[in-house]
């Protein structure tokens, strides 16, 4: 049975984007038939979940290699399903390593519907060869950052800067029932199991070295299954006043935070939009770091998206070999003890919000997608 739109999200950040887009689409066309690979947020909408997003979550080059067999199986299943059901349009959200191959394979196999890619792949960072694939396989490219459409000069794809939905979401957030009555320090350990296990112990240790007795440390918990791990780590610091709070309340945590340590990802952009001075960390296996620098030629002036947007280092970065005890401790200490730097950071971070804000972003995206479905 054919549907109007097949939608794919392969990771947590894609689920956030998909949730907002589905809400806007269904508000405009309530009878829209939608199915696909959906995350927990997207599964709350009136759409058929063909495969769960969690089936596609992998971390780092080596983990991708280990998961190739499973990913290939899912790839072939989805390709056959799309070709058989022939939806009017396919909407692929982020996850470019998988999605661009799927788009290319669908076009090559004769799929005549429109293919939309939401979130431009990081061609400005690496794999510029993807520009050709995008131009040959994608009909509409929805870009979150203002510098991205300039990379595409041909008629196809139609590349639109739509703004970033997070800028709108943060601006409209009202903390009607604050969880905290005084400023806190926060940790956002990540959304994937391996990154949580690798990043959190050092993030926690850095905070424990500097927090005063009357200060509260709040850890964001993406899933209750990590509660035991967090508690086992926290108990190592008996004098630390630490609380574990569900990530459902992330924006309340951010609104109360005067300083944070976060694992690199979309969360750092959300912290920036909340104007929270943040130390960014990311554990990278030595082999992955070697592959990134020497084989895939990833050599950026910054790796955190906040710093890339600002074109300078606003958030201290502790990546790869720089993710070690001394580097994390030093970065946190300098930010923690420098009120003047914190105040200036908040002023600088306000510009990030202005850069990405689009009051009509949901309607802009849904209108563009509907045009592809019904063109």
Protein Blocks (a to p, Z undefined) as FASTA:
>chain_A
ZZfbdcddfbfklmmmmmmmmmmmmmmmmmbcceddddfklmmpccddfbafklmgcedj
klmmmmmmmmmmmmmmmmmmmmmnopabdcdeejlllmmmmmmmmmmnopabdcddehia
fkklgokllmmmmmmmpmbdcdfbfklmmmpmbfbdcdddebjfklmmmmmpccfbafbf
bdcddddebjbfklmmmmmmmmmmmmmmmocfkbccddddfbfklmmmmmmmmmmmmmbc
cddddfklmmmmmmmpgbdcddedjklmmmmmnopacdddddddfklmmmmmmmnopacf
bfbfklmmnopafbccdehjllcfklmmmmmmmmmmmmklmmmmmmmmmmmmmmmgcfkl
mmmmmmmmmmmmmZZ
